[in-house]
Amino acid sequence: MNRDAVYPCRMIRFLAVALALALALALAAPALAAAPDTSRVTAGPTAFLNVTVIDVVNGTRIPDRAVIVDKGRIQAIAPASSVRLSSQVKIIEGRGKFLIPGLWDMHVHALWDSTVARNFLAECVVHGVTGVRDMGGTIAVMKLADARIADGTWLAPRIVRAGVVLDGPQPVQAEISWPVADAAAGRAAVDSLAALGAHFIKVYTLLPRDAYLAVLERAKEKGLAVAGHVPAAIGVGEAAVRGQRSIEHLRDEIEPIGAGLDTTRLGRLLDTLRTAPTWQTPTLVATRGKQRMADSSLIKDRRFAKLPAVVREDWISQWQHRREREKASYFANRRARFLREQKLVRAMARRGVPLLAGTDAGVPFAYPGSGLHDELEQLVLAGLTPLQALRTATVEPAKYLDQPREYGRIGSGIAADLVLLDADPLADIRNVRKVRGVMLNGYWFDRAALDAAQRDAE
């Protein structure tokens, strides 16, 4: 995916900044930050001093660094004792704190409702998620988000978006899907989505074989990746060999094969996924939510009350349905399935299959923003190290997007998307929750600014 495939973000309209400056900044870099209360948001030359930099590429801690940012980019990294800064530079004291690259959630559904989009996107930034891959919504909400982000009304991370889902003539999720019956319709759908501003093509379970193959071919011609579910008429290995960029969720397409984790067949499949490469997005947090639907504590989560009403109502409805209609055996089977998926993720990591962190935010009890913290914890519980888990939300998304020199690490010339933590995430992945502040394209949101942005988006 080329650089133009990344969401064309723009800068916030700061109340105290002249229009001429805002326009100049908008032209300077393809990124954004926005918050109605801008009093605690900092732009311009900035330096993190005395901070420990987490090198997610090499897996090391680099203490007592100065990380200097200007014009939306990391300009330099040096020993803090060696730098001399002018009075024009904003200093962020990092002593005792840890700096990581901005995180990516590679499977969200935000762009299907305007209220949901505003809330979800803001929640991502508040929790250090500076980039998302939206896996299907509506074109109308996608366009509305473009406008609201451009005029500074919404706070949002970088967005890579599918627009809508391509599925068979009777789609599984009709409200966010375009029905595709044959190869001609598949090619036309890709052409339309490319023209409408989609950055990749999302395929789904019921897409006919000839349509799927036509979608792959036309998407390649358009320079668009294909991601999503593997249609029932296509094998997982064939999808990887033919060029599907990522496969989501494990459970429907790969999990049945992975039930026998020591089989030769599974080993061959994992080797195919590694060499293709075809990234896997396990979304363990979403799967875990399904096997816990009888748990009354789910709706007592403090985050639940902050969700948009349309999401709360949907989650409550599904929670009540499962509790009232499903037998204990249903939840036992779900639990067993989830445990198999944990083992499968561990096998993938050991075999070198590339993994992406994604939440499926929007499905029951997969929260926007903080849900990515949940997912990283689940990946560690499945057998990854904290470093490996962090890479699924930093290094691997950058590789997947063909942007390893733009995102996913802390280095000179890299986009200034950074998260300052109060504790070391390599020692305990749960420390990614301890967000002191977030920098998005060189704009610094301290804790007070993040809290204000979160309140505004509720």
N, C-alpha and C positions, 0 to 999 in steps of 0.2 A: 504494500500500500504506500503510495507516495505522500509527500508532505501535504498536498492539497486535500488529501482524504481526511485529515484531522479537522475537527470542527473549527470553522473560521471565526474564532472568538474575538471580541472587541473589549475595549476598556470601559470601566465605569465612568459615569458622568459625576465627578466629584462636585459637590455643591460649592466648594471654595476654589475650584480650578477653572480658569477661563476656558471658553469654548475652543480657542485656538490651540491651547495646550492639549485638550482632550482629543482634538482631531489629529494632532501630531502624534500623540501616543498611540492612537488607534491604527495609524498607518505604520507604526514602527514595529509591531510584533503581533502575530496571530494568536492572541490569548486574551483572557478577560478576568475581571474581578468586579463584583458589584455588591453594594450594601446600602440600604437607605440611610443608615447612620454611618457617616464617613469620618466622624471625628477621631476615631481610633485606628483608622486605616492609613498606612504609610506607603508612599511610593518614592521613587528617586533613589539615589545612591544609598545603599544599606550595607552594613557589615554585621555578621554574627561573630562575636568575639569570645575566645576562650571556650569554644564549644567542642564536643567530641563528635567527629564526623563518622557516621556509619558507612563504610565502604561495602555496599551490597554486592559488588562484583567479586571482590577478593575475600569478603567475609572478615574484615578487620575493623578495629576501632582506631581512629586517628585522633588523639587528644590534643587539646590546646590549640585549636585551629582558628584562623580568621577566614571566613567565607564572605567574599565581597561580591555584591550584586549591584548591577545597574542596567537600565534599559531592558529589563525582563530577562537578563541572562546572568549566569555566574561568571564573573570576570576573573576571579583569582581565588586560589586556596593556598594559604601559607601559614607558617607558625605564627601564632598571635603575637608573640614577642617581637617579631621582625617587621610588623607593618606600622606605618605612620599614616594616619587618616586625617583628612581635612575636616574642618568644622561643618562642612556641608553634608557629611555622611551621617546617616542615622545609625546609631549603635544599638544592637540588640545583644544584651549580655547573655552569654550561653554557658557560663561556668556551672558545672554540675548537670548540664543538659546534653541531649543527644539530637543530632540533626540527621534526618533520613530524607530520601527523595519523596516527593509527593506520591501518594498511592493511587492505583487504578483499580476500579471495580469493573471487571470485564463482562458482567452480565447483569444489567438492570433493565427495568421497564418503568421509565418515568414519563415518556412522551405520549401518553394515551389520554390524559385528562389535564386540563390547565392547572387546576389547584394542586393536583398530585405532582405535576412537573415542578412547579415553583417550590413546593415543600421538599421533595426528594433531592432536587439539585442543590438547594441550600444546605440540607443536612449532609450531603456528601462533603462539601467544602469544610463545614464546621468540624468534621471528623477526620480531616486530613486527606480526603479523597479528592485529588485534583484532576482526575480524568476518569471518564466512564465510557463504556460501550453500551449504548441503548439498543436492545435486541428486539425492538418492535413496538410501535405505537400507532399513531395516526398521522397522516400528512398535515392535517389542520393544526394539531397541537405542535408538531415539529416546526411549522412555519411561525406559529405564535411564539414559541420559545425563541426562535431566531430574533424576532422583533423585540421581545422583552429583554433579552440578553444584550442586544445591540444598543437599546436606549438606556441601559443601566438599571432597569426596574428589578430584574432578578439577579441574584447571586448564583453563579453556576460554575462548575468545573469545565474542563475541556470535554467535548462530547464527540464521540464517533458514533454515528447512528445508521440504523438500517432503514428507517422510515416505517415500513410495514413488513409483515411476514409473507413469504410466498408459500402457499400450501395447495392442496388438491382442490377439486371442484366443490367439495363440501368441507371447508376448513375446520380444524379443531377449535380454533379461537377466531371466530368470524369477525369479531369487532376490531381486531388489529391485523387482519390478513387480507390478502388479495387471492382469490381463487384462480388457479392455473390448471387448465385441463390438458394441454398438449405442448409440444415443442414450440410451435409458433407463438402461443400465448406466453410461454416462458421467456422467449426472446423479447417480446413486446414489453413484458413486465420489467425486465432489466433495463431496457431503453427508457421506459417511463421513470423508473426510480432514479436512474442516473441523472436524468433531466431535472428531476425534482430536488436533487441535492443529497440523495442517499450516499453514504460513504462505503457501504458494503451491502451484500445481499444475504438476507436471512432466509434459510430454507427450513421446511418443516416436514412432519412425519408422513403426510398423505400425498405429497407431491409425486405425480407419476414419473416413472423412470425416464421416459423420453423428454419430459419437461425438465427434469433435474439436469440431465446431460446438456440440454440446450441452454439452461441457465448458467451452468459452469462455463460453457464455451463463450457465451455472449459476455458474461461478467469478466472473463479474462481479456476479451477484446476491449472492454471499457476500463480496464485497470482496477476492477473492484474485486475484493476478496469475497468468498462465499463461506458462510459460517452457519451454525445452527444444529438442528437435529439431522440425523441420517434418515432419509425417507425409507419406508418399509421395503420398497422395491430395490434398494441398494444395500450392499454389504458395507460394513464399517471399513474393512481393508480396501475395498474398491473405492470408496469415497475418499480415503486418504491418498491413494495412488493417483486418482483423477484430479486432486488438487483442492479438496475442501480444506479451508484454512483452520477451522476449529470445530470441535464437536462438544455439545453442551450436555451436562447432567449425568453422564455415565449410565444412568439406570435403565433407560429404555433401549439404548443402542449397544452398549458395551457390557453392562453389568451381567446380563445372562451368560455371556461368554466367560466373564471373570468369576463366576460362581465356583469354578474349579481352578483355583489360582496357580496350581502347579502343572497345569496341562501344557503340552507342547503347542497346542493351538493358540493358547493365550500368549505364550512367549513369542510366537511368530507375529501375532497381531500387534503386540507392543513394539516389536522391532520395526514393523511397518509404520506405525504411528510416529516413532522416533525419527526414522530416516526421511519421512515425507517432506518436512515435518508437519504433523497435524496436532495443534495444541488441544489439550483437554481442559474443560472448565467444569470441575466436579460439582460446584454449588452444593457442598455438603450441608451448609446451614439450612438450605431450603428442604433438603431431604430429611434432615433431622427434625425439622418442624412438623413434617407429615407424620412421623412416627410418635410425636408427642401430642397429637391433637386431643387426647383425652385428659391432658394435664391442665388443671384449672389455673395454675400459676402463669400460664402463657398470657392471659389477658390482664394479669396484675403487673406485668412488666411496665416500668415507669415510662418507657418509650411509647407504649401503646396509645396513651391518651393524647400524645402530640401528633399522631397521624391525622391526615385529612379524613373527614367524616366518611367519604365514599370508600376509603380503604378500611377503616375500622368496621364499617357495616359489612363489608365483604368478608373480612376475616372472621368476624363474630358468626356470620351465617355459616361459613364452612366449618368452624370450630363446633358449633352447636350440632350441625348435621352429622359430623363424625361421632361426636359423643353420644348422640341419641340413637343412631342407626347401626353403628359398627359394633361387632362383637370383640371380645378380648383377643380372639385369634387374629383379627385384622391388624391390631397394633403390635402383636407379637411377630407377625410376618414382616411388618414394616421395620420393626427393630432389627430383625435378622438381616433384612435387606440392607439396612444402613450399615451394619457391621461388615457386611460383605464389601460394601462400597469403600469403607475405610481401608480394608485390606487391599482392595484394587488400587486405590490411590497410592498406598505404600509401595505396591509392586511397580506401579508406573514410575514413581520417583526413583526407585532403585534401578530401573531399566533405562532411565534417561529420557522418558517421554516428557515433552514440554508441557507444563501445567500453567493455567491462568487462574487467578483468584477472581471469583464471581459469586454474587449472592442470590441472583434472581429476585432482587428487591422488588416488592410488589406482591409476591405470592405470600400466603400466610406465614407471618412471624419471621420473614426475611426483611430486616429493616434497612432503609437507606442510610448510607454513611456508616453508622456504627455496626451495621450488619457485616461490613467488610472485616471489622475487628473480630466479630464472631467467626467468620470464615477462616481467617488466619489461625485462630485458636483451634478450629476443627481440623485444619490441615496438620497442625503440630500433633494433635491427639491421634491423627491417622498415621503418624510416623515420620513426618518431615521435621527437620530441625527448624528452629526459629529463623535462621538465615535462609533456608530453602523456602520457607513460607513467605518471607519478605520478598524474595525474588519473584514469586508468582504474582506480586502486585506492583513490581517495579521493573526489574530487568526483563522479565518475560513479556509483559505487555509491550515494552518498547521494541523488542525483537519482533513480536507478532505484527506490530504496526510498521515494521521496517524503518523504525526511528531510533536506533540505539544511540545515536549521537545527539538526540534531541531530548529524550526523556529517560527516566528509569535509574539514574545514578547522579551522584554529585561530582561534577567535574567542570573544568573551565570550558566555557562556551555552551554549556547545557542550559536549557530553559530553567528559569528560577522558580521551580515548583518544589517547595520544601516544607517539611513538617518538623517543628521543634518539640521534642518530647522531654518530659521530666524524669524519665528513667530509661534504662538500656533495653531495647527490644531484643537484642541478641541473648541477653541473660534470661528473659522471660517475654514471650511474644505478647502477653497481656499488657505489656507496657506501651503498646501502640495506642492504647486507649488514653494515655496520659498526655494529651495534646495541650501544649502551652501556647502554640500559635501556628498559623499556616501562612506560607507565602505562595501566592498564585501569580505567576508571570511577573514576579518582582514586586507585587503588592503585598504588604505585610498586614495580616489580621492578627492582632494580639487577642488574648483571651476575652477581653471585654468586647471587642468588635465581633468575635465569633458568637458570643452569647447574645449580642444584640441582633445579629443576623438570624440566628435561630429563632428568637422570639418573633421577629418580623415575618418569618416564613410560616409560622404556625397557623 
